[in-house]
Amino acid sequence: MSAMNGVVTAPKGKAGQKWLMVLVVAGLSASVLLPLIQLFSKAFYDKNGLFVGWDNFITYFSTPALSQSLHNTLYISSMTTAIAVSLAFLFAYALTRSGIRGKGFYRAVALLPLFAPTMMHGIALTYLFGNQGLVTTGIFGLLPFQWDVDLYGPVGIVLAEIVYVFPQAYLILAVSLAFADYQLYEAADTLGAGHVRKLMTVTLPGVKYGIVSACFVCFTLSFTDFGAPKVVGGQFSVLATDLYKQVIGQQNMTMGATVGLLLIIPALVAFIVDRIVERKQHAAVTAKSKEYRIKANGWRDLFYTVVCLGVSGFLLLLMATVVLASFIQVWPYNLDFSLVHYDFSNVAGEGIEPLWNSIVVAVLTAVIGTCVTFVAAYAIEKSQVWKGLRQAGYFLSILPLALPGLVIGLAYIFFFNNPANPLHGLYGSLWILILANVIHFFAVGFITATTALKKLDPEFEQAAESMGIGQMKLFWRVTVPVCMPAIIEMLVYFFINAMVTISAVVFLYAADFKLASVSIVNMDDAGDIAPAAAMSVLIVVLNIIARAGAEWISTRLRKRTARTEQEKGQVA
């Protein structure tokens, strides 16, 4: 504060912070909170707009075909979580606590599913285990055995969901297992504890919060996923496909809102519990801790080599199957090599245009999403005004973590398709797709930016204020350059997810502006499986290029930073 002629005035920086906080909270309210309120209210009205209270929910649970979907979804999510987390734990343990070779290769393979639409996993399973699949037919009779896994139903959905959620579970558990105090293991050895005893009393308690977090993430992702059940679900209905049928198939928007509320409840519960668990975490490694040492153990390394080879082999098999299928003339009758499936002009996907549309949307999502998210994180983390408003902004920023893409899409229909809404002009345009993507993936980008901003020394702001340097100049000269690695990660995160998502945009795209992920669903519905595989391959290639480009830029930045520090040291 400064005083002049007896009048107390606020510094310009404080006024700017206030306006920025108001803008951030207002923007998040308009794009997150208000659409959700609109969605919730619709669930308590009938088709004619009359208030009916809980009648829609009573109708849902009293209709066996509909209520069975909830039971099916819980079953799928529970099975997926149990299997995926178990495999991810073994995989992460192998890469952090064993001496196996090829760890870099295994890490890269484990992350491959992140670059693919979830429909691609279902397509790969169809070519392997479908009615004319390689495994089902014994590679067209060349093998002495055949294996029909009854793919179309719960088996297929669980297999596809395991592939979908495995990378997320692995990343969480790998971080948890990477930190350990070796003194605990030395004490256990001194007391004569065996391998199983150390696992139960030292290892698992040390990573219990990571396991809980991985379980909630896997459960939520599989509970709300739409792509895999759409491709290999068959007649086995789940909540996500029910919501799609109610909105797209029957135009029953009120029942769609009802299903949307049911879809969000477990995700919201998982989100709240995960936040509580995160607060209870304590430092696993202190200044007195000893770094974990991997002892030589041939049998252990052999076991985990088999585990990693099995998991990586299956993931690579799925990827290779889709790539191969995209180049086969007519599966399984004409196995000649052909590029015919990369000509999308004669299939339900409506040509190559959806891919270009997806690239445009993904690039704009990446640029706009990164800018908006970073500025919002900066305002909430660095401003010193209106604590209550900052807390509200933080809550609205992480709330999208608990929102399935289908729920965001449906909420946007109710909110933006209202002529009385000043933002009605966004509906049916390119910009509502970008907004839906930005909000869908906002929370992860926000947490990434906040983590980077927390590492900045507060003395930067204090020094700038004492020297009369404005907040804007400090932001561009110091904050952005220091946080550039995080900004690059946010850019590639938004781009990749915007390319592969289907749930957030399936309700919002215009008839003349389809996206690649939507075209894959349309081609699958029309029986054009090979072109759908080809489109999936193109998306994966683009995403890998984006990831490789980000790694190249990050490497250049690290080298330049190291060179600058070295030059400063020489001058000193």
N, C-alpha and C positions, 0 to 999 in steps of 0.2 A: 504494500500500500504506500502511496505517496501523498503528502499534504501540500497544498498550494493555496494561499490566501484563505487558510482555515477550512478548505474543502477537501475531504478525503476522496481520492479517486482510485480506481482499480487499475493496475497495469494492463496495457493492451494485451499482453500474453494471456492473462486470466480471462479477459472478455472473450478472446478467441477460443480458449479452451471451453468456455461455457457454450458458445454457439456450436462448436464442434460436437460436444456431448449431446446437445439437444438434437442435432442433425442425425447423429448415429442412432440414438434411441428412437427417434421418430421414424427413421428408415427401417430399422429392425421391427418396430411395431407394425408398420404398414405391410411388411413382407413376411412376417412370421406370426405375430400375435393376432392381428385382426383376421387374416384368413383362417386361422385355427378356430377362433371364436365363431366365425361364420359356419365352419364345418360342424362344430359341436351343436350349434343351434339347429341345423338342418335335420339332425338325427331325431329331434323331438317334434317334427312336423310331418304331416302327410303330403301327398303329391299336390294337393290343392292349397297348401300353405296354412292349414289349420293345425293348431297345437294339439298333439295327441299324447304328450308325456312319454311314458315308457312303452307305448304300444308297439313301436317298431322293434324294440329289443325283445318284447314278448313274442311277437310274430317270428322273429329270427330263431329264437330258442325253441319255439313250439313247432317249427318246420324241420323235420328230421334231416332232410337233405342239406339244409343250411347249417344247422347246429353240428352236424357231423364234420363239417369243414373245420370248425374250431378244434375238435378232438384230433382230426388228422394233422392239423398244423402243429399242435402241441407234441404229437408223436414224432413228426418229422424233425422238429427243432431239437427235441431231447435226444433222439438217436444221432443226429448230425453232431450235436455238441459233444456227446460222450466219445464218439469215434474220432472226430477231428481234433479235439483237445488232447486225447491220448496219443494220437500219431504225432501231433505237433510237439508235445512234450518230449517224446523219444527223439524226434528229429532235432529239436533245439538242444537237447542234452548232448546228443552226438556231436554237434558242432561247437559246443562250448565246454564240455567236460570230458571229451575223449581225444585220442590222438590219431583219429582217422585221417586219411589223405583226401585231397580234393574238396576241401571245405568251401572254397570259393565257388566251385562248380555247383555244389549242392545248394548253396545260398541263392545263386542265380536261378536255378531251376525252381526252387520253392516259391519264388516271387512271380513266376510266369503267369499263373492264373489272374494276377492283378491286371494284366494287360488285355484280357479277353472279356467280352460280354458273357454274362452267365449263360446265355442261350448256347454259346459255343461249347460249353461243357456237356450240355444235353445233346447237342448234335454229334459230338465225338462219341458219346456213349451209345447213341443210336447206330452209328456205323460199326461199333464193336459188339454191342449186345442186343441190337434191335432184331427184328424178324429176319432180316437178311444180313445181319452183322457178321463180322469175321469170326468172332468167338462162337456165336450161335450156330453158324454153319460149319464150324471146324475148318475155317479158311476155305470155304466152298468145297468141303469134302476131302481136302488134302490131309487133314489130321484124322487120327483114328477115334477122336472123341468130339462131342459137341456139348455146349453148355448154354442152356437157356435160363437166364436169371430172372425172367419175367420182368423186363425192364420198365415197361410203361405202367407206372404206379409208384408206390412208396419206395421200392428198391431204386428205381431210376432217380427219383427226386433226392433221396438221401445221398446217393453216390455223387450226383452233380453238386449238391450243397456242400458236401465234404471238400470237394475240390475248390469250391468258391470261398469257403471260410478258412481253409487251411493256412494260407499266407498270413492272414491277420492274427490267427492264434500263434503261429510260429514266431512272428515278429515280437509279440507281447512276451512270450515265454523265453525267447532268446535274450531279450533285455533283462528279464528277471534272473535268468541263470548266469548271465555274464558277471554279475556282482555276487561275491561270496567271501566270507572271512575264513581263510584256510585254517585259522587257529581252532575253529570248532571241529574241523575234521581231524586235526592232530589230537585234540582232546578225546574225540571218539575212538581213534586208533589206540590211544594210551589205555582207555578203558576196555579195550578188547571188543568193540562193537563191530559186527560184520557188515557186509554191503547193504543188506536189507534193512538192518537196524539204522545205519547212517542215513539211508534214504528216507526212512519214516520219521526219524527224530531230528535230522539236520537239514537235508535237502528240501523236502516238501514243506516244512514249516517256514523255511527261508524264502520260498517262492509262492506261498499260499495266496498272497494278494494278486500276483500275476496270474495264477491259475483261475482264481475267481473272476478276474477281469476278462480273461480269455473265454471263459464259459459264458459270461454275459454277452460278450461281443458276438460269439458264434451263435448263441441262441437267438439274439435279436436279428442278426443278418439273415439267418435261415428262416426265421419266423415271418419276416417281411419280404423275402425275395419273391419276385414275380417271374423272372426269366426261365429258371430251371423247371418249375412246375408247368409252365406254359408249353415247354418243348417235350418233356418226358413224363408229364403227370398223367396223361391218358384221362381216364374217368375219375381219377383220385383227386377230389377237389380239396383245395386249401383256401385260407382266407384271402390271399392275394389274388388268386384266380377268380374267387367269388366276387371280389370287389370289381374286378375287370368286367365280369359278365353282367353284374348289376348295372354298371354305368354304360358300358359300350354295347352290350348285347340287348339289355332290356330297357335301357334309358330310365332306370328306377333310381333316381338320384338320392332320394331319402333313404332307401335301403343301402345304397352305396355309402352314404354318410354313416349309417349305423355300423356297417362292416368296417369302415375306416376307423371308427372309435374303438372297436374291438381289436383292430390291428395295432393300434397305438398303445393300448394299455400295457401289454407285456414289455414292449420296448421302453415305455416310460418307467415302469417299475425297475427294469434292468438298469436303466440310466441312473435312477436315484440311488439304487443299491451300490452301483459301481462308484458313484461320487462319494458315498459314505465310506466304502472300502478304501478308496484312494486317500481319504483324509486320515485313516488309521494307519497308513503305512509309515514305517519309520526307517531310518537309514540302516541299510544292511551292511554297509562298509563305512568304517570310521577311520580316523587318522592312525589308530593303533592296529587296524586290521592288516592281515597278510594276504597278498594276492594268491588266488587259487592256483595250485600247481597240478598239472596233469601228469600222473605217474604212468609209467609204461605198463601196459596190460594187454597182451595179445588177444586173449579171449574176449575181453570187453570190446576192443576195437573191431574184432571180427563181427561180433553181434551188431554193433552200430553201423558198420559198413553195409551189412545186409539190410538193415532198416532203411538207411539212406538210399541204397540202390533200389530197394523196392518202391519207396515213395517217389523218388525222382524218376524211376523208370515208368511208373504209372502215369505221372504228370506229362512226361515226354511222349509217352504212347498216345495219350489223348491229343496232344498238340500235333504230333506227326500224323495221326489218323485224319484230322480235319484238313491239314495241308494236303495230304495224299488224295483225300476224297474230292478236294476242289479241282484236282487235275485229272480225275478219271472221267472218261467219256460218259458211260452210263453204268452206274453201280447197280447190281454186280454182274451185269450181262456183257458189257463191253469195257474192259479194263485198260483200253488204250489211253495213252497220254493225250490230253487236250486242254486248250485254254478256253473252251466254249463257255464254261461256267463263269468266267470273268467278263463275259458280255451280258450285262444285266438288262438288255433292251427288251427281251422277250419273256421276262418272268415277272412275278408279282411285285418285285421290289422297285419297279419303275426306273430302271436304268442306273447309271453311275451317279446321277445327281444327288441322291441321298447321302453318299459318301462326302461329296463336296460340301453339302449343307452341314454335315456333322463337323467337318474340319472348320468351317466358318464359325459355327456355334461354339466349338471347343476352344478355338483361339480367342474369341471374344470373351468367353467365360473365364479363361485363364487370365487374360489381361485385366478385365473389369473386376473379376472376383479377387484377384491378388491385390489390386489397388484398394478396393473397398475394404477388404478384410484387414489389410495391414494398417490402413488409416483408422479403422474402428478399434483395432487392438492398441494402437498408439494412443488414441484418445482415452481409452479406458485404463490403460496401464500407466500412462505418464501424466495425465491431467491431475490437478490437485483441487478440483472443485466439485461440489455436490456429490458427496460420497454415496448418497442414496441413488442418485441417477446413474452413477458408475456401476453400482451393484446391479441395478436393473438392466443396464447395457450388457454386463457380463452374463447375466442369466439368459437374456435373449440371444446372446451370441453362441452359447453352448447348447441351447434348447434344440436346435436342429439335429443334434446327435441322437435324440430320442424320436425323431420324426421319420418314418419310412417314406421313401420317394413317392409311393402311390398316394399316401395321405397328403403330402405337399401338393401333388398334382390335382387331387380332388378338391382340396381347400382353395386352390387358385381358381378352379372353375367357378365355385360358388362366389368367391370374392371379386374376381376381375370381370366375370361375365354379367355383372350387374350394371345396367345403364346408368344408375344413380351414382356409381362410383367414379370419382374424377379420374381414376387410373384405368377406366374401362378400355381406353384406346390400346392398352398393351395386349389385350386378349386377342388371340389368333395371330399375333405377330411374332417375329423373330425374337423380340426382346423379352417376351414372357418365358420363352424357353431358356434364355440366358439367365433370367432372374431365378427361375426354378432351380437351375443347376447351381448357381452361386449359393443360394440358401441351403440347398441339399447338402453341399459339401463345405458350408461356411465354417462349421464348428472346428473341424480338423485344421483348416487353414488358420483360424483364429488362435487355436492353442499353439500351433507352430510359431506364429508371429509373437504371441505373448511370451513364449519360452525364450525366443531370441531377444526380445526387448528387456526381459528381466536380467539378462546378462550385461546390459549396459550400465556402467557406473553412474549413479546419480550425480556425481561430481561434474559430469558433462553439462547438465542443466544448470547447476549452481555456477559453474565457470562462465557459461554463456550469459546468464542473467547479470552477473557482476560486471561483465565486459560490454553489456548492452547489446548483445547479439540476439536477434529475434528467434522465436521458436521455429519459424519456417526455414530460416537459413540453417539452423542447427539440425533440423530434420533432414534436409537435403545433403548437407556437408558431412554429417556424422552418422545419424541414425540409419539412413538408407544404405550407405556403403558398408557399415559394420554388419548390418543384417542381410546383406545381399545373398549369402548362401541359403538362408531361410526363405528369402523371397523367390529364389530359383526353385526351391523345393515346392513352394506353394504354387508356382506357375505350372510345373509339370504335373502336380497332383490334380489341380483343377482340369487341365487339358485331358489327361488320361481318363479321369472319371467321367468327364463330359462326353468322351467318345464312346464309353462302354455302357453308360446308364440307359435304362429303358423305363424304369418305374416312374421316375420324376417327370418324364416328358410324354408318356404314352397317351395321356389325356389332353395334352395341350398343343400338339403340333397341328398346323393347318393342313388342309387337304393338298395344297400345292407346295408344301414345304416339309417333306418327310425326312427323317434322319436315318442314318445307316442302321442303328439298333432297331428302329421301328421296321425298316425294310426287312431285316432278318426275321422278325416275328411274322410279317406278312408272307414272306417266302415260305417259311415253315408251315404256316396255315394252309398255303396253297399246294404243299407237297414238293416245292422246289428246294429240296434239302441241300443239294450240291451247290447251287448259287448262294444259299444262305451260308454254307461253309466258306465259300470264296470271299464273301463280304466280311465274314469274321476274321479270315486270315489277313485281309487288307487292314482292318482295324488294329489287329495285333502288331503288324509290321509298323504302322504309323506310330503306335504307342511306344514300341521299342526304340524307334528312331528318336522320338521325343525324350525318352529316358536317357538314351546314349548322349544326345545333345546336351541335356542338363548336366550329366556327369562330366562331359568335356569342358563346359563352361565353369563348373565348380572347380575342376582341377586347375584350370588356368587362373582362376581367382586365388586359389590357395598358393600357387607358385608365385604369383605376383605379390601377394601379401608377405610371403616368406622372403622374397627378394628385397622388398621395401624395408622389412625389419632388419635384414642383414646389412643393407646400406646405411640405415640409421645407426646400427651398432658400430660400423666402421668409422662413421663420422664422429661418433662419441669417443 
